[in-house]
Amino acid sequence: MIRTPVAGSETRTIVVVGKESVGKSQLISSLTGRSAGETNFRGSTVVVERYRSGNTEYIDTPGILRSSDTETTRLALAALAANDVVLLVIQTTSLDQDLSDMLPLVVGKRGAVVVTHWDKVQSGQDAERTIERLAADAGVDVIPLDARRLSDSNRQAIAMATNTPLEFQKGSLTARAGWRIEPKPGWLEHRIVGPLLAILLLLLPLLATIYGANSAADILHPIVSSWFEPAIATVNASWPSWLRIVLTAQQAEFGYGLLNMGPFLLVWALPTVLLFALILGAYKASGLIERINVALHPLVRPFGLSGRDVVRVMMGFGCNVPAVISTRSCSSCSRGPAISAIAFGSACSYQLPATLAVLSAAAIATGTSALWLTWLFLTYLLGTTLVYLKFTSGAQARSSQNVLMTPSRPFMQWPTLSALWREAWGTVRQFLLLAMPVFIAICITASLLAHVGALDLASRVLGPVMALFDLPAPAALAVVLASIRKDGILLLAADAGPSFALTAAQALTAVYLAGVLLPCLVTAMTIGRETGWKATSKLLARQAGFATLFALILAWGGRWLV
């Protein structure tokens, strides 16, 4: 074995590749002690994460699924082709299979193999000799370790292997470890109990987020409002009119200027995104999410989704933007249905609290249970989303041959705080860096449209149409504004009561139509960037048609429920 030192330069780059959930991110984080910086890869809209430590930059690529045509797999392979030094990360539990699948991809590159989850193997001379045989056959360093607890010897071995890397010359090995380690099946693997438990575990983040966001709002709202009220008063009293239009625009009881929306963002949107991201982060870091995926797959396949896609749809309840972006790791046949499900059925951190506020106000005014109205809304939203997917997803996505791409049952482990935050921070960062700038632009656009009378005109034109849905004409403005920003649903409620008289059934119809007719502009623009504007236009037209039909059914049938 001939070691060739890496050519001296200011920064040396090491690309880290491997299958999903093998511990790549945890390994790099443990090596560097730093958080990731997200950047576009060679002009692509897809991003990779980069970690810097001294003069070394580690590129953390998305997990590779060899049988997949996902956008993230294409990205990982492109990053691999563009870099010479490689850390190939495989897991102990499926050592032979991972080597067989991944070695052909790195032939001709230089680097080393890192074997994670070594704590799952009984240590001893037999295990050590197995690693020595594999290393001798592969012709490169093979380094076994626990990525969460790196020892000094692990760090030294990786440093030597990447400073003077050996070349990957073989795409297959004759030596084998001869083991495959899987945890015993649990309740999630039970044929009947498993899917039910998986559904409950997916609903838990939603219910916990709703409760947590409401609890946080009770505490934060008076505090945050007191911060913004003096600024709003100052702007209205002495600032130029063109700034007042943008900062403190008012439409009836609803303010949609940047300062008006400040409390809503800090009280509702950000806590909702953060809570949801932390819970899903715990699911991912613990390995629970992979088991949920497998349990749900048979249930959602008839609707064009895989089990892996359901989690991305649930992410939309925190924020649609990172949820849509995360569909890059969906297969090409299921990515379209996943995006459709997010746009149609994922009530984001703007829509969900606004909907709850309106339903609560309607419940008080009509003497109905707010809990019952909320349950009816969420049940109808789920049911119509599934019907929508059943009729719009392709036959290939619904095929019984659409198997879930999960190589093995993962071990469960308690997530570390660093792993939990690393998983959650990705979602929060996308919300702050991608959703927020667009939100600000839309605030300004909506303010200008209101100033020139465009929103009032649209609501007057659509007012007579509301009669088709058994809704009063003033509901049109909420539908129009909710198509720009989902918090426009709040126009249906002012202070602690409805803005105008609504029955409980009308309130359900109004929030459903406003929330589902079209995705908000932030989501629509994200889908357009991800899939192209022609495909997005078709999606919007299709969603509007189905949402109209479902809203009509709710409008004239809902009175039998409440």
Secondary structure per residue as TSV (DSSP state, phi and psi in degrees):
chain	resnum	aa	ss	phi	psi
A	1	M	-	360.0	124.4
A	2	I	-	-106.1	120.8
A	3	R	-	-90.9	132.9
A	4	T	-	-116.6	115.9
A	5	P	-	-60.4	144.4
A	6	V	-	-67.9	133.6
A	7	A	-	-56.8	136.5
A	8	G	-	-64.5	137.0
A	9	S	-	-161.1	169.5
A	10	E	S	-64.2	-40.1
A	11	T	-	-134.8	129.4
A	12	R	E	-107.2	141.1
A	13	T	E	-111.6	133.0
A	14	I	E	-123.6	120.6
A	15	V	E	-93.0	132.5
A	16	V	E	-108.5	118.7
A	17	V	E	-125.8	159.3
A	18	G	E	166.4	176.7
A	19	K	S	-72.3	174.2
A	20	E	T	-66.5	143.3
A	21	S	T	63.4	29.5
A	22	V	S	-93.9	-7.8
A	23	G	S	103.2	24.4
A	24	K	H	-62.7	-51.0
A	25	S	H	-63.8	-40.9
A	26	Q	H	-63.9	-39.7
A	27	L	H	-61.1	-49.3
A	28	I	H	-66.6	-41.3
A	29	S	H	-61.5	-40.4
A	30	S	H	-68.5	-35.5
A	31	L	H	-68.0	-40.5
A	32	T	H	-100.6	-26.7
A	33	G	-	67.5	20.9
A	34	R	-	-124.2	159.4
A	35	S	-	-88.4	163.9
A	36	A	-	-83.3	153.0
A	37	G	E	-113.4	131.5
A	38	E	E	-97.8	131.0
A	39	T	E	-140.1	156.4
A	40	N	E	-70.0	148.2
A	41	F	S	-100.4	110.8
A	42	R	T	48.5	49.7
A	43	G	T	81.8	-3.9
A	44	S	-	-76.2	156.5
A	45	T	S	-78.6	-8.7
A	46	V	S	-86.0	145.0
A	47	V	E	-115.3	155.2
A	48	V	E	-122.3	164.2
A	49	E	E	-106.8	136.1
A	50	R	E	-120.1	133.7
A	51	Y	E	-118.7	129.2
A	52	R	E	-106.8	136.2
A	53	S	E	-143.8	106.2
A	54	G	T	62.8	-127.3
A	55	N	T	-97.8	17.8
A	56	T	E	-112.8	132.9
A	57	E	E	-118.2	123.7
A	58	Y	E	-100.2	129.8
A	59	I	E	-101.3	114.4
A	60	D	E	-91.6	106.9
A	61	T	-	-89.9	158.4
A	62	P	-	-63.7	159.1
A	63	G	-	-65.0	139.7
A	64	I	-	-94.2	129.3
A	65	L	-	-113.8	108.2
A	66	R	T	-59.9	-34.2
A	67	S	T	-89.8	12.8
A	68	S	-	-111.0	152.6
A	69	D	-	-111.8	31.2
A	70	T	-	-68.9	156.0
A	71	E	H	-63.1	-36.8
A	72	T	H	-70.0	-34.4
A	73	T	H	-65.3	-41.2
A	74	R	H	-62.1	-38.2
A	75	L	H	-63.7	-46.4
A	76	A	H	-60.8	-41.7
A	77	L	H	-67.2	-35.9
A	78	A	H	-67.2	-40.9
A	79	A	H	-64.8	-36.9
A	80	L	H	-64.7	-42.3
A	81	A	H	-66.4	-26.8
A	82	A	T	-89.1	-4.7
A	83	N	-	-130.8	150.8
A	84	D	S	-96.2	-38.6
A	85	V	E	-94.5	128.4
A	86	V	E	-130.5	137.3
A	87	L	E	-106.2	111.7
A	88	L	E	-91.8	115.3
A	89	V	E	-102.3	122.0
A	90	I	E	-128.2	165.6
A	91	Q	E	-110.5	144.9
A	92	T	G	-56.7	-38.4
A	93	T	G	-65.1	-25.1
A	94	S	G	-133.5	51.2
A	95	L	H	-59.5	-52.3
A	96	D	H	-63.7	-44.0
A	97	Q	H	-64.8	-43.9
A	98	D	H	-63.0	-41.5
A	99	L	H	-63.6	-42.3
A	100	S	H	-62.2	-39.9
A	101	D	H	-76.6	-36.9
A	102	M	H	-98.9	-29.6
A	103	L	H	-57.6	-39.1
A	104	P	H	-59.4	-23.3
A	105	L	H	-77.2	-21.7
A	106	V	H	-112.4	6.9
A	107	V	T	-59.3	131.2
A	108	G	T	94.2	-15.9
A	109	K	-	-85.3	170.8
A	110	R	E	-118.7	145.2
A	111	G	E	158.8	-142.6
A	112	A	E	-153.8	164.6
A	113	V	E	-104.5	129.8
A	114	V	E	-110.2	125.6
A	115	V	E	-104.2	110.0
A	116	T	E	-91.4	174.0
A	117	H	-	59.1	34.1
A	118	W	G	-65.9	-20.4
A	119	D	G	-67.2	-13.0
A	120	K	G	-83.6	-6.4
A	121	V	S	-103.9	139.9
A	122	Q	-	-70.8	115.6
A	123	S	-	-68.2	151.9
A	124	G	S	159.2	-178.2
A	125	Q	H	-65.9	-34.8
A	126	D	H	-62.4	-44.7
A	127	A	H	-65.0	-41.6
A	128	E	H	-64.5	-41.3
A	129	R	H	-65.8	-34.3
A	130	T	H	-61.3	-45.2
A	131	I	H	-64.0	-39.5
A	132	E	H	-63.4	-40.4
A	133	R	H	-64.6	-42.7
A	134	L	H	-64.2	-42.1
A	135	A	H	-63.9	-42.4
A	136	A	H	-64.7	-39.0
A	137	D	H	-71.8	-40.4
A	138	A	H	-75.5	-26.6
A	139	G	T	78.7	14.6
A	140	V	S	-135.0	166.5
A	141	D	E	-67.6	136.4
A	142	V	E	-121.1	116.3
A	143	I	E	-116.7	107.9
A	144	P	E	-84.8	140.0
A	145	L	-	-164.9	169.2
A	146	D	-	-104.4	110.5
A	147	A	T	-61.2	-22.9
A	148	R	T	-83.9	-16.1
A	149	R	S	-138.6	75.4
A	150	L	-	-74.0	134.0
A	151	S	-	-92.1	167.0
A	152	D	H	-60.1	-37.3
A	153	S	H	-67.2	-34.4
A	154	N	H	-62.0	-46.0
A	155	R	H	-62.6	-42.6
A	156	Q	H	-65.2	-40.5
A	157	A	H	-64.1	-42.4
A	158	I	H	-66.9	-40.9
A	159	A	H	-61.0	-45.2
A	160	M	H	-66.2	-39.9
A	161	A	H	-67.7	-28.5
A	162	T	H	-96.0	-23.7
A	163	N	H	-73.3	-39.4
A	164	T	S	-128.5	72.9
A	165	P	-	-74.2	148.9
A	166	L	E	-95.9	157.7
A	167	E	E	-89.2	136.7
A	168	F	-	-75.8	114.0
A	169	Q	-	-110.9	-16.0
A	170	K	-	-116.9	137.4
A	171	G	S	-93.9	-8.2
A	172	S	S	-150.5	155.0
A	173	L	-	-119.2	151.0
A	174	T	S	-89.4	-31.3
A	175	A	-	-72.5	145.4
A	176	R	-	-139.0	150.4
A	177	A	-	-76.6	-36.2
A	178	G	-	81.7	14.1
A	179	W	-	-130.2	155.7
A	180	R	-	-143.1	116.9
A	181	I	-	-109.5	122.1
A	182	E	-	-132.1	146.0
A	183	P	-	-69.9	159.3
A	184	K	-	-65.1	146.6
A	185	P	-	-59.1	143.1
A	186	G	-	-116.5	-162.4
A	187	W	G	-61.5	-33.9
A	188	L	G	-68.2	-20.1
A	189	E	G	-90.2	-3.4
A	190	H	S	-69.6	138.1
A	191	R	T	-61.2	-36.4
A	192	I	T	-102.7	-49.6
A	193	V	H	-68.1	-35.4
A	194	G	H	-55.0	-55.0
A	195	P	H	-60.3	-38.9
A	196	L	H	-64.9	-42.6
A	197	L	H	-66.0	-37.9
A	198	A	H	-63.6	-41.2
A	199	I	H	-62.3	-44.0
A	200	L	H	-61.2	-42.8
A	201	L	H	-67.0	-29.6
A	202	L	H	-77.9	-32.0
A	203	L	H	-74.5	-25.9
A	204	L	H	-57.0	-47.1
A	205	P	H	-59.4	-38.2
A	206	L	H	-64.7	-48.6
A	207	L	H	-66.1	-41.4
A	208	A	H	-65.2	-36.7
A	209	T	H	-67.3	-43.2
A	210	I	H	-59.7	-48.2
A	211	Y	H	-64.1	-45.7
A	212	G	H	-64.7	-41.4
A	213	A	H	-65.1	-41.3
A	214	N	H	-64.5	-42.4
A	215	S	H	-64.2	-42.0
A	216	A	H	-65.2	-38.2
A	217	A	H	-64.1	-38.5
A	218	D	H	-59.2	-35.4
A	219	I	H	-84.1	-43.6
A	220	L	H	-83.5	-29.8
A	221	H	H	-57.0	-51.4
A	222	P	H	-63.1	-33.4
A	223	I	H	-68.5	-50.7
A	224	V	H	-67.6	-40.3
A	225	S	H	-59.9	-38.4
A	226	S	H	-65.6	-25.6
A	227	W	H	-70.8	-39.6
A	228	F	H	-88.9	-27.8
A	229	E	H	-58.3	-44.6
A	230	P	H	-62.9	-37.3
A	231	A	H	-66.0	-41.8
A	232	I	H	-63.1	-43.3
A	233	A	H	-62.7	-41.6
A	234	T	H	-63.6	-45.0
A	235	V	H	-62.1	-45.6
A	236	N	H	-66.3	-30.1
A	237	A	H	-83.9	-35.9
A	238	S	H	-136.2	-6.8
A	239	W	S	-86.8	158.2
A	240	P	-	-60.1	152.1
A	241	S	H	-61.9	-34.5
A	242	W	H	-67.9	-29.0
A	243	L	H	-77.8	-34.8
A	244	R	H	-63.5	-35.3
A	245	I	H	-59.2	-40.7
A	246	V	H	-83.3	-38.2
A	247	L	H	-91.0	-34.1
A	248	T	S	-133.3	33.8
A	249	A	-	-59.7	140.4
A	250	Q	E	-129.6	136.0
A	251	Q	E	-130.6	104.8
A	252	A	T	55.9	-121.4
A	253	E	T	-89.6	1.3
A	254	F	E	-114.0	123.7
A	255	G	E	-102.0	125.8
A	256	Y	-	-121.9	22.0
A	257	G	S	-75.2	169.8
A	258	L	H	-62.0	-40.1
A	259	L	H	-73.9	-34.4
A	260	N	H	-61.9	-37.3
A	261	M	H	-85.1	-8.6
A	262	G	H	-54.4	-51.3
A	263	P	H	-60.4	-39.9
A	264	F	H	-62.3	-41.2
A	265	L	I	-62.8	-48.7
A	266	L	I	-76.8	-28.3
A	267	V	I	-88.5	-38.0
A	268	W	I	-110.0	-58.9
A	269	A	I	-64.2	-55.3
A	270	L	H	-63.5	-46.3
A	271	P	H	-61.0	-36.6
A	272	T	H	-64.3	-46.9
A	273	V	H	-61.6	-44.4
A	274	L	H	-64.9	-47.3
A	275	L	H	-61.4	-45.5
A	276	F	H	-64.7	-41.0
A	277	A	H	-65.3	-38.6
A	278	L	H	-66.5	-41.3
A	279	I	H	-67.0	-46.8
A	280	L	H	-66.3	-33.1
A	281	G	H	-61.1	-39.9
A	282	A	H	-65.0	-39.2
A	283	Y	H	-61.3	-44.7
A	284	K	H	-69.2	-47.7
A	285	A	H	-66.6	-25.3
A	286	S	H	-86.4	-15.3
A	287	G	T	90.4	-2.1
A	288	L	H	-65.4	-33.4
A	289	I	H	-63.3	-37.7
A	290	E	H	-64.6	-37.6
A	291	R	H	-69.4	-37.0
A	292	I	H	-63.6	-41.7
A	293	N	H	-56.1	-47.7
A	294	V	H	-65.1	-41.0
A	295	A	H	-66.3	-35.0
A	296	L	H	-85.2	-18.9
A	297	H	H	-54.6	-47.0
A	298	P	H	-62.3	-28.2
A	299	L	H	-75.8	-36.7
A	300	V	H	-97.8	-12.1
A	301	R	G	-58.8	-39.4
A	302	P	G	-62.6	-12.4
A	303	F	G	-104.1	10.9
A	304	G	T	88.6	8.0
A	305	L	-	-111.3	157.7
A	306	S	-	-102.3	166.9
A	307	G	H	-58.8	-33.3
A	308	R	H	-66.8	-25.5
A	309	D	H	-78.4	-26.5
A	310	V	H	-61.3	-39.1
A	311	V	H	-63.1	-37.4
A	312	R	H	-66.3	-37.0
A	313	V	H	-64.4	-41.6
A	314	M	H	-64.9	-32.9
A	315	M	H	-57.0	-30.4
A	316	G	T	-61.8	-22.6
A	317	F	T	-69.4	-19.8
A	318	G	T	-84.5	-55.3
A	319	C	-	-160.1	129.7
A	320	N	H	-65.5	-30.3
A	321	V	H	-63.3	-57.6
A	322	P	H	-63.9	-27.9
A	323	A	H	-65.3	-45.4
A	324	V	H	-64.0	-43.2
A	325	I	H	-62.9	-35.9
A	326	S	H	-67.6	-16.4
A	327	T	G	-70.4	-3.6
A	328	R	G	-59.6	-24.7
A	329	S	G	-92.6	8.9
A	330	C	S	-83.6	153.4
A	331	S	-	-68.0	160.2
A	332	S	H	-63.0	-31.2
A	333	C	H	-76.1	-25.7
A	334	S	H	-105.9	-6.8
A	335	R	H	-65.3	-41.6
A	336	G	H	-59.4	-51.7
A	337	P	H	-59.5	-36.3
A	338	A	H	-64.1	-44.9
A	339	I	H	-64.1	-41.3
A	340	S	H	-60.8	-41.5
A	341	A	H	-65.2	-38.5
A	342	I	H	-66.0	-47.8
A	343	A	H	-64.1	-34.8
A	344	F	H	-88.6	-48.6
A	345	G	H	-110.8	-7.9
A	346	S	-	-90.3	102.6
A	347	A	-	-77.9	104.4
A	348	C	-	-72.4	-177.4
A	349	S	T	-68.0	-13.0
A	350	Y	T	-89.1	-46.4
A	351	Q	H	-69.3	-45.7
A	352	L	H	-62.3	-50.8
A	353	P	H	-66.2	-34.9
A	354	A	H	-64.5	-41.2
A	355	T	H	-62.3	-45.2
A	356	L	H	-62.2	-38.4
A	357	A	H	-63.9	-42.5
A	358	V	H	-67.6	-44.6
A	359	L	H	-65.2	-36.5
A	360	S	H	-64.5	-43.3
A	361	A	H	-63.6	-41.1
A	362	A	H	-66.2	-37.4
A	363	A	H	-63.9	-41.7
A	364	I	H	-64.2	-42.5
A	365	A	H	-70.4	-30.3
A	366	T	H	-106.7	-1.1
A	367	G	T	71.0	27.2
A	368	T	-	-102.7	158.4
A	369	S	-	-74.5	124.7
A	370	A	H	-64.0	-35.4
A	371	L	H	-64.4	-40.5
A	372	W	H	-65.7	-43.2
A	373	L	H	-62.9	-41.4
A	374	T	H	-64.3	-41.9
A	375	W	H	-63.5	-42.3
A	376	L	H	-62.3	-43.1
A	377	F	H	-62.6	-49.9
A	378	L	H	-65.9	-37.6
A	379	T	H	-65.8	-44.2
A	380	Y	H	-67.2	-37.7
A	381	L	H	-62.6	-44.8
A	382	L	H	-64.6	-46.9
A	383	G	H	-61.8	-45.7
A	384	T	H	-70.3	-30.9
A	385	T	H	-63.8	-41.9
A	386	L	H	-66.4	-40.4
A	387	V	H	-63.8	-43.0
A	388	Y	H	-58.4	-45.3
A	389	L	H	-67.4	-37.4
A	390	K	H	-59.9	-37.3
A	391	F	H	-89.5	-17.4
A	392	T	H	-112.2	-18.7
A	393	S	S	-77.8	152.5
A	394	G	-	-74.2	159.9
A	395	A	H	-63.8	-33.4
A	396	Q	H	-64.9	-39.4
A	397	A	H	-67.7	-31.5
A	398	R	H	-88.3	-4.7
A	399	S	-	-63.0	146.4
A	400	S	T	-67.1	-15.4
A	401	Q	T	-82.0	-3.9
A	402	N	-	-78.6	83.3
A	403	V	-	-86.0	154.8
A	404	L	-	-78.8	132.3
A	405	M	-	-88.3	73.0
A	406	T	-	-123.2	112.8
A	407	P	-	-68.0	-34.3
A	408	S	S	-160.6	160.1
A	409	R	-	-73.3	123.6
A	410	P	-	-79.9	155.7
A	411	F	-	-76.8	144.2
A	412	M	-	-87.0	145.0
A	413	Q	-	-151.3	152.1
A	414	W	-	-71.0	127.7
A	415	P	-	-72.4	139.1
A	416	T	-	-76.3	161.0
A	417	L	H	-61.9	-39.3
A	418	S	H	-66.1	-40.8
A	419	A	H	-67.3	-39.4
A	420	L	H	-61.8	-46.6
A	421	W	H	-70.1	-35.1
A	422	R	H	-62.5	-41.3
A	423	E	H	-67.7	-42.7
A	424	A	H	-73.3	-35.0
A	425	W	H	-63.4	-30.9
A	426	G	H	-59.4	-44.0
A	427	T	H	-68.6	-45.0
A	428	V	H	-62.9	-41.0
A	429	R	H	-63.1	-42.3
A	430	Q	H	-65.1	-36.5
A	431	F	I	-63.0	-45.4
A	432	L	I	-72.3	-40.7
A	433	L	I	-90.5	-26.9
A	434	L	I	-107.2	-48.2
A	435	A	I	-75.4	-42.2
A	436	M	H	-63.1	-45.7
A	437	P	H	-59.2	-40.1
A	438	V	H	-67.3	-38.8
A	439	F	H	-59.1	-43.4
A	440	I	H	-62.5	-42.8
A	441	A	H	-63.2	-38.6
A	442	I	H	-70.8	-36.7
A	443	C	H	-56.1	-47.3
A	444	I	H	-64.1	-43.7
A	445	T	H	-62.5	-45.6
A	446	A	H	-63.6	-38.5
A	447	S	H	-62.2	-43.4
A	448	L	H	-67.3	-40.1
A	449	L	H	-63.2	-39.5
A	450	A	H	-66.6	-39.2
A	451	H	H	-63.1	-38.3
A	452	V	T	-87.6	1.0
A	453	G	T	87.5	8.6
A	454	A	H	-67.0	-38.6
A	455	L	H	-68.4	-41.0
A	456	D	H	-63.2	-40.2
A	457	L	H	-63.2	-44.9
A	458	A	H	-62.5	-39.9
A	459	S	H	-69.1	-34.7
A	460	R	H	-68.4	-39.5
A	461	V	H	-65.2	-40.4
A	462	L	H	-85.0	-12.2
A	463	G	T	-50.9	-52.6
A	464	P	G	-60.9	-28.9
A	465	V	G	-65.6	-28.7
A	466	M	G	-60.7	-25.9
A	467	A	G	-62.5	-29.3
A	468	L	G	-60.8	-29.1
A	469	F	G	-100.3	14.0
A	470	D	T	58.1	37.8
A	471	L	-	-118.5	147.2
A	472	P	-	-68.2	156.0
A	473	A	T	-57.4	-37.3
A	474	P	T	-59.9	-19.0
A	475	A	H	-66.4	-18.2
A	476	A	H	-60.5	-38.6
A	477	L	H	-63.9	-38.6
A	478	A	H	-64.4	-39.5
A	479	V	H	-64.5	-42.9
A	480	V	H	-64.3	-50.2
A	481	L	H	-69.3	-33.3
A	482	A	H	-67.7	-22.5
A	483	S	T	-74.9	-14.3
A	484	I	T	-97.3	-48.8
A	485	R	-	-142.1	130.3
A	486	K	G	-66.2	-22.8
A	487	D	G	-70.8	-5.9
A	488	G	G	-60.5	-17.0
A	489	I	G	-58.1	-25.7
A	490	L	G	-62.5	-15.8
A	491	L	G	-61.7	-19.1
A	492	L	G	-78.6	-9.2
A	493	A	E	-135.5	139.6
A	494	A	E	-131.0	131.6
A	495	D	T	55.3	-120.5
A	496	A	T	-106.1	9.8
A	497	G	E	-141.5	177.3
A	498	P	E	-67.7	152.4
A	499	S	S	-70.7	-28.6
A	500	F	S	-152.9	165.7
A	501	A	-	-63.3	127.0
A	502	L	-	-140.0	136.5
A	503	T	-	-75.7	169.6
A	504	A	H	-61.8	-40.8
A	505	A	H	-65.9	-38.7
A	506	Q	H	-65.9	-38.2
A	507	A	H	-63.2	-42.5
A	508	L	H	-60.6	-45.2
A	509	T	H	-63.9	-42.6
A	510	A	H	-64.3	-46.5
A	511	V	H	-70.4	-32.1
A	512	Y	H	-68.0	-48.8
A	513	L	H	-62.7	-44.6
A	514	A	H	-65.9	-34.6
A	515	G	H	-82.0	-28.5
A	516	V	H	-111.9	-21.7
A	517	L	S	-50.0	-46.9
A	518	L	S	-144.8	148.5
A	519	P	-	-68.6	157.2
A	520	C	-	-65.3	164.7
A	521	L	H	-62.0	-34.4
A	522	V	H	-60.2	-47.0
A	523	T	H	-66.3	-44.8
A	524	A	H	-60.9	-41.7
A	525	M	H	-66.5	-37.8
A	526	T	H	-64.9	-44.3
A	527	I	H	-62.2	-39.7
A	528	G	H	-61.5	-41.7
A	529	R	H	-68.2	-32.7
A	530	E	H	-80.7	-38.2
A	531	T	H	-118.3	-8.2
A	532	G	-	98.3	149.8
A	533	W	H	-76.5	-27.7
A	534	K	H	-64.9	-48.6
A	535	A	H	-63.5	-37.5
A	536	T	H	-65.6	-39.6
A	537	S	H	-61.0	-41.4
A	538	K	H	-64.1	-41.9
A	539	L	H	-61.6	-43.8
A	540	L	H	-64.8	-43.1
A	541	A	H	-64.5	-42.0
A	542	R	H	-65.0	-42.9
A	543	Q	H	-64.8	-42.4
A	544	A	H	-61.2	-39.7
A	545	G	H	-65.0	-48.8
A	546	F	H	-66.9	-40.0
A	547	A	H	-62.6	-39.1
A	548	T	H	-61.8	-46.3
A	549	L	H	-61.5	-47.2
A	550	F	H	-65.7	-36.4
A	551	A	H	-67.0	-37.4
A	552	L	H	-64.0	-41.5
A	553	I	H	-62.5	-42.6
A	554	L	H	-66.9	-39.6
A	555	A	H	-61.6	-44.4
A	556	W	H	-98.2	-8.8
A	557	G	H	-109.5	-17.6
A	558	G	G	-66.3	-26.0
A	559	R	G	-64.1	-19.3
A	560	W	G	-80.4	-12.7
A	561	L	T	-98.6	-28.8
A	562	V	-	-133.6	360.0
